[in-house]
Amino acid sequence: QVQLVESGGGLVQPGGSLKLSCAASGSTLRVYAMGWYRQAPGKQRELVALISSRFYTNYTDSVKGRFTISRDNAKNSVHLQMNSLKPEDTAVYYCNTIETTKFTWGQGTQVTVSS
């Protein structure tokens, strides 16, 4: 069973940067397309970035040009570099496969963008 552990969140001022990491155990991630999701208070969880097993990436419009998703197959991990952060990026961020059948969700990592 895959266990996902997200880290790297925190409190940052608008315009700041954070890098999130997702470490997996129990199975290799290399064959899966992976995504970073976020859930803001009172809103549904949304997919913000994805990376395929062949390193194709795509982003939701609101983060294009600011966020970069990457993966390190040697370390069985996925990352999200977030730049030019805005208050509306405030949410709990999760990683998971984008396949229909998901892994068990991790605890996520809180990102708060505020002055």
BANU-883231 format. One record per residue: residue in three letters; x, y, z of N, C-alpha, C in turn; residue number from 1. Coordinates in nm, 4 decimals. Layout:
BEGIN
residu, n_east, n_north, n_up, ca_east, ca_north, ca_up, c_east, c_north, c_up, num
ala, X, Y, Z, X, Y, Z, X, Y, Z, NUM
...
***
This chain:
BEGIN
residu, n_east, n_north, n_up, ca_east, ca_north, ca_up, c_east, c_north, c_up, num
gln, 0.0841, -0.1182, 0.0000, 0.0000, 0.0000, 0.0000, 0.0883, 0.1241, 0.0000, 1
val, 0.0587, 0.2159, -0.0897, 0.1384, 0.3373, -0.1012, 0.1016, 0.4330, 0.0105, 2
gln, 0.2050, 0.4868, 0.0745, 0.1855, 0.5934, 0.1722, 0.2501, 0.7195, 0.1179, 3
leu, 0.1750, 0.8282, 0.1227, 0.2222, 0.9559, 0.0716, 0.2393, 1.0532, 0.1874, 4
val, 0.3520, 1.1219, 0.1895, 0.3782, 1.2201, 0.2948, 0.4204, 1.3502, 0.2294, 5
glu, 0.3382, 1.4528, 0.2490, 0.3658, 1.5844, 0.1936, 0.4361, 1.6712, 0.2974, 6
ser, 0.5233, 1.7592, 0.2507, 0.5948, 1.8496, 0.3400, 0.6336, 1.9757, 0.2648, 7
gly, 0.6794, 2.0749, 0.3395, 0.7317, 2.1963, 0.2791, 0.6410, 2.3169, 0.2858, 8
gly, 0.5210, 2.2994, 0.3380, 0.4299, 2.4118, 0.3483, 0.4713, 2.5090, 0.4576, 9
gly, 0.3963, 2.6169, 0.4672, 0.4256, 2.7157, 0.5696, 0.3537, 2.8458, 0.5431, 10
leu, 0.3912, 2.9463, 0.6196, 0.3366, 3.0811, 0.6049, 0.4347, 3.1645, 0.5237, 11
val, 0.3858, 3.2269, 0.4201, 0.4710, 3.3068, 0.3335, 0.3962, 3.4326, 0.2930, 12
gln, 0.4703, 3.5388, 0.2708, 0.4088, 3.6641, 0.2266, 0.3745, 3.6579, 0.0788, 13
pro, 0.2787, 3.7353, 0.0354, 0.2482, 3.7422, -0.1088, 0.3746, 3.7745, -0.1876, 14
gly, 0.3907, 3.7039, -0.2990, 0.5107, 3.7187, -0.3797, 0.6224, 3.6239, -0.3423, 15
gly, 0.6069, 3.5555, -0.2332, 0.7093, 3.4629, -0.1867, 0.7054, 3.3287, -0.2569, 16
ser, 0.7943, 3.2398, -0.2121, 0.8078, 3.1081, -0.2751, 0.8105, 2.9985, -0.1704, 17
leu, 0.7657, 2.8819, -0.2107, 0.7762, 2.7609, -0.1312, 0.8004, 2.6438, -0.2245, 18
lys, 0.8659, 2.5402, -0.1739, 0.8796, 2.4172, -0.2496, 0.8214, 2.3033, -0.1679, 19
leu, 0.7216, 2.2398, -0.2227, 0.6563, 2.1269, -0.1576, 0.7179, 1.9967, -0.2063, 20
ser, 0.7201, 1.8999, -0.1166, 0.7718, 1.7673, -0.1515, 0.6712, 1.6615, -0.1124, 21
cys, 0.6703, 1.5556, -0.1888, 0.5838, 1.4409, -0.1628, 0.6708, 1.3165, -0.1697, 22
ala, 0.6824, 1.2493, -0.0577, 0.7614, 1.1268, -0.0517, 0.6679, 1.0079, -0.0443, 23
ala, 0.7011, 0.9048, -0.1175, 0.6164, 0.7862, -0.1213, 0.6910, 0.6643, -0.0700, 24
ser, 0.6182, 0.5781, -0.0039, 0.6725, 0.4489, 0.0377, 0.5706, 0.3413, 0.0079, 25
gly, 0.6168, 0.2211, -0.0077, 0.5266, 0.1096, -0.0321, 0.5136, 0.0709, -0.1770, 26
ser, 0.5490, 0.1615, -0.2671, 0.5443, 0.1308, -0.4098, 0.6199, 0.2394, -0.4838, 27
thr, 0.6653, 0.2055, -0.6027, 0.7327, 0.3054, -0.6824, 0.6306, 0.3945, -0.7531, 28
leu, 0.6634, 0.5217, -0.7616, 0.5747, 0.6162, -0.8287, 0.6056, 0.6294, -0.9766, 29
arg, 0.7168, 0.5739, -1.0202, 0.7659, 0.6070, -1.1539, 0.6686, 0.5720, -1.2657, 30
val, 0.5808, 0.4750, -1.2432, 0.4901, 0.4335, -1.3506, 0.3599, 0.5113, -1.3486, 31
tyr, 0.3435, 0.5965, -1.2484, 0.2179, 0.6684, -1.2330, 0.2292, 0.8142, -1.2758, 32
ala, 0.1231, 0.8636, -1.3373, 0.1095, 1.0075, -1.3529, 0.0680, 1.0629, -1.2178, 33
met, 0.1370, 1.1652, -1.1732, 0.1143, 1.2200, -1.0397, 0.0674, 1.3641, -1.0479, 34
gly, -0.0030, 1.4048, -0.9448, -0.0525, 1.5410, -0.9418, -0.0410, 1.6034, -0.8041, 35
trp, -0.0401, 1.7349, -0.8045, -0.0562, 1.8103, -0.6813, -0.1975, 1.8685, -0.6816, 36
tyr, -0.2645, 1.8483, -0.5704, -0.3998, 1.8971, -0.5507, -0.3980, 1.9963, -0.4355, 37
arg, -0.5022, 2.0785, -0.4303, -0.5154, 2.1662, -0.3136, -0.6622, 2.1798, -0.2770, 38
gln, -0.6836, 2.2047, -0.1497, -0.8193, 2.2252, -0.1009, -0.8196, 2.3432, -0.0065, 39
ala, -0.8904, 2.4462, -0.0478, -0.9066, 2.5655, 0.0348, -1.0304, 2.5480, 0.1222, 40
pro, -1.0380, 2.6210, 0.2336, -1.1543, 2.6079, 0.3221, -1.2848, 2.6321, 0.2480, 41
gly, -1.3775, 2.5404, 0.2626, -1.5079, 2.5559, 0.2006, -1.5135, 2.5260, 0.0529, 42
lys, -1.4030, 2.4783, -0.0024, -1.3989, 2.4493, -0.1456, -1.3630, 2.3036, -0.1700, 43
gln, -1.3931, 2.2581, -0.2903, -1.3576, 2.1218, -0.3271, -1.2086, 2.1115, -0.3590, 44
arg, -1.1577, 1.9927, -0.3430, -1.0185, 1.9681, -0.3786, -1.0029, 1.9825, -0.5300, 45
glu, -0.8972, 2.0505, -0.5731, -0.8743, 2.0702, -0.7162, -0.7324, 2.0283, -0.7524, 46
leu, -0.7198, 1.9801, -0.8753, -0.5891, 1.9442, -0.9290, -0.5235, 2.0704, -0.9838, 47
val, -0.4032, 2.1015, -0.9396, -0.3374, 2.2230, -0.9866, -0.2203, 2.1946, -1.0810, 48
ala, -0.1604, 2.0766, -1.0713, -0.0468, 2.0449, -1.1580, -0.0347, 1.8941, -1.1702, 49
leu, 0.0083, 1.8500, -1.2869, 0.0290, 1.7073, -1.3063, 0.1583, 1.6827, -1.3832, 50
ile, 0.2133, 1.5632, -1.3622, 0.3322, 1.5218, -1.4358, 0.3146, 1.3749, -1.4710, 51
ser, 0.3326, 1.3443, -1.5968, 0.3145, 1.2062, -1.6411, 0.4405, 1.1244, -1.6103, 52
ser, 0.4294, 0.9958, -1.6345, 0.5454, 0.9081, -1.6137, 0.6588, 0.9421, -1.7096, 53
arg, 0.6233, 1.0120, -1.8171, 0.7252, 1.0542, -1.9146, 0.7575, 1.2019, -1.9019, 54
phe, 0.7214, 1.2605, -1.7876, 0.7600, 1.3968, -1.7513, 0.6843, 1.5056, -1.8272, 55
tyr, 0.5738, 1.4681, -1.8924, 0.4861, 1.5721, -1.9472, 0.4174, 1.6428, -1.8306, 56
thr, 0.4097, 1.7749, -1.8380, 0.3470, 1.8511, -1.7305, 0.2315, 1.9357, -1.7813, 57
asn, 0.1406, 1.9639, -1.6920, 0.0307, 2.0540, -1.7238, -0.0169, 2.1192, -1.5950, 58
tyr, -0.0786, 2.2371, -1.6096, -0.1153, 2.3161, -1.4934, -0.2529, 2.3769, -1.5124, 59
thr, -0.3210, 2.3986, -1.4023, -0.4441, 2.4745, -1.4099, -0.4080, 2.6205, -1.4388, 60
asp, -0.4984, 2.6908, -1.5041, -0.4667, 2.8253, -1.5520, -0.4201, 2.9196, -1.4407, 61
ser, -0.4759, 2.9059, -1.3243, -0.4462, 3.0010, -1.2171, -0.3024, 2.9909, -1.1659, 62
val, -0.2318, 2.8834, -1.1968, -0.0943, 2.8691, -1.1468, 0.0090, 2.8643, -1.2593, 63
lys, -0.0369, 2.8670, -1.3830, 0.0565, 2.8617, -1.4959, 0.1561, 2.9760, -1.4890, 64
gly, 0.2832, 2.9425, -1.5101, 0.3878, 3.0433, -1.5070, 0.4409, 3.0714, -1.3676, 65
arg, 0.3742, 3.0189, -1.2652, 0.4178, 3.0421, -1.1272, 0.4605, 2.9136, -1.0583, 66
phe, 0.3947, 2.8027, -1.0891, 0.4231, 2.6742, -1.0245, 0.4948, 2.5830, -1.1231, 67
thr, 0.5843, 2.5000, -1.0702, 0.6535, 2.4005, -1.1508, 0.6513, 2.2668, -1.0781, 68
ile, 0.5973, 2.1670, -1.1441, 0.5944, 2.0320, -1.0872, 0.7130, 1.9534, -1.1420, 69
ser, 0.7705, 1.8694, -1.0587, 0.8812, 1.7854, -1.1014, 0.8750, 1.6530, -1.0269, 70
arg, 0.9524, 1.5580, -1.0748, 0.9570, 1.4296, -1.0065, 1.0995, 1.3780, -1.0046, 71
asp, 1.1318, 1.3049, -0.9010, 1.2639, 1.2449, -0.8866, 1.2403, 1.0954, -0.8666, 72
asn, 1.2494, 1.0202, -0.9738, 1.2188, 0.8776, -0.9643, 1.3199, 0.8034, -0.8767, 73
ala, 1.4421, 0.8504, -0.8732, 1.5432, 0.7852, -0.7893, 1.5075, 0.7967, -0.6413, 74
lys, 1.4416, 0.9076, -0.6061, 1.4035, 0.9287, -0.4662, 1.2558, 0.9030, -0.4421, 75
asn, 1.1878, 0.8536, -0.5472, 1.0458, 0.8205, -0.5348, 0.9657, 0.9372, -0.4780, 76
ser, 0.9860, 1.0520, -0.5379, 0.9235, 1.1733, -0.4854, 0.8754, 1.2649, -0.5970, 77
val, 0.7858, 1.3524, -0.5604, 0.7305, 1.4526, -0.6508, 0.7377, 1.5879, -0.5790, 78
his, 0.7621, 1.6936, -0.6539, 0.7819, 1.8242, -0.5934, 0.6962, 1.9293, -0.6633, 79
leu, 0.6720, 2.0385, -0.5925, 0.6004, 2.1513, -0.6507, 0.6697, 2.2794, -0.6062, 80
gln, 0.7356, 2.3439, -0.7009, 0.7963, 2.4740, -0.6747, 0.6913, 2.5806, -0.7001, 81
met, 0.6653, 2.6610, -0.5993, 0.5615, 2.7631, -0.6094, 0.6251, 2.9002, -0.5929, 82
asn, 0.6151, 2.9816, -0.6943, 0.6689, 3.1171, -0.6916, 0.5564, 3.2185, -0.7050, 83
ser, 0.5890, 3.3420, -0.6741, 0.4906, 3.4512, -0.6874, 0.3576, 3.4140, -0.6226, 84
leu, 0.3657, 3.3653, -0.5025, 0.2460, 3.3157, -0.4348, 0.1476, 3.4290, -0.4068, 85
lys, 0.0198, 3.3943, -0.4138, -0.0886, 3.4882, -0.3924, -0.1746, 3.4395, -0.2759, 86
pro, -0.2474, 3.5294, -0.2121, -0.3363, 3.4860, -0.1027, -0.4335, 3.3755, -0.1454, 87
glu, -0.4761, 3.3798, -0.2697, -0.5703, 3.2771, -0.3171, -0.5065, 3.1395, -0.3345, 88
asp, -0.3745, 3.1308, -0.3178, -0.3085, 3.0000, -0.3196, -0.3159, 2.9312, -0.1838, 89
thr, -0.3675, 3.0007, -0.0847, -0.3801, 2.9433, 0.0487, -0.4697, 2.8200, 0.0460, 90
ala, -0.4170, 2.7086, 0.0947, -0.4902, 2.5817, 0.0910, -0.4036, 2.4739, 0.1553, 91
val, -0.4637, 2.3583, 0.1753, -0.3874, 2.2389, 0.2081, -0.3534, 2.1707, 0.0762, 92
tyr, -0.2263, 2.1389, 0.0582, -0.1788, 2.0793, -0.0659, -0.1499, 1.9303, -0.0444, 93
tyr, -0.1945, 1.8523, -0.1421, -0.1785, 1.7069, -0.1391, -0.1180, 1.6583, -0.2703, 94
cys, -0.0490, 1.5471, -0.2641, -0.0096, 1.4806, -0.3879, -0.0831, 1.3476, -0.3976, 95
asn, -0.1035, 1.3033, -0.5191, -0.1654, 1.1740, -0.5430, -0.1557, 1.1436, -0.6919, 96
thr, -0.1822, 1.0198, -0.7271, -0.1883, 0.9877, -0.8681, -0.3095, 1.0564, -0.9310, 97
ile, -0.3026, 1.0841, -1.0596, -0.4186, 1.1416, -1.1264, -0.5077, 1.0336, -1.1839, 98
glu, -0.4666, 0.9075, -1.1663, -0.5493, 0.7972, -1.2135, -0.6803, 0.7946, -1.1358, 99
thr, -0.7811, 0.7283, -1.1943, -0.9128, 0.7222, -1.1305, -0.9049, 0.6589, -0.9923, 100
thr, -0.8312, 0.5521, -0.9812, -0.8129, 0.4871, -0.8521, -0.6947, 0.5527, -0.7822, 101
lys, -0.7257, 0.6216, -0.6760, -0.6242, 0.7000, -0.6045, -0.5571, 0.6164, -0.4958, 102
phe, -0.4393, 0.6607, -0.4590, -0.3769, 0.6106, -0.3373, -0.4493, 0.6717, -0.2173, 103
thr, -0.4271, 0.6148, -0.1018, -0.4807, 0.6770, 0.0196, -0.4204, 0.8163, 0.0349, 104
trp, -0.5057, 0.9132, 0.0592, -0.4572, 1.0509, 0.0712, -0.3705, 1.0673, 0.1954, 105
gly, -0.2643, 1.1462, 0.1814, -0.1828, 1.1812, 0.2952, -0.2481, 1.2927, 0.3754, 106
gln, -0.1728, 1.3438, 0.4715, -0.2247, 1.4504, 0.5572, -0.2214, 1.5863, 0.4886, 107
gly, -0.1428, 1.5961, 0.3858, -0.1300, 1.7239, 0.3183, -0.0362, 1.8175, 0.3926, 108
thr, -0.0075, 1.9303, 0.3288, 0.0765, 2.0324, 0.3909, 0.0107, 2.1678, 0.3709, 109
gln, -0.0002, 2.2428, 0.4776, -0.0718, 2.3711, 0.4749, 0.0166, 2.4797, 0.4148, 110
val, -0.0379, 2.5504, 0.3194, 0.0266, 2.6689, 0.2621, -0.0626, 2.7882, 0.2921, 111
thr, -0.0059, 2.8876, 0.3581, -0.0785, 3.0093, 0.3910, -0.0028, 3.1276, 0.3351, 112
val, -0.0691, 3.2034, 0.2492, -0.0084, 3.3216, 0.1887, -0.0776, 3.4441, 0.2457, 113
ser, -0.0041, 3.5177, 0.3254, -0.0649, 3.6308, 0.3948, 0.0436, 3.7284, 0.4367, 114
ser, 0.0062, 3.8564, 0.4370, 0.0995, 3.9580, 0.4848, 0.0767, 3.9853, 0.6332, 115
***
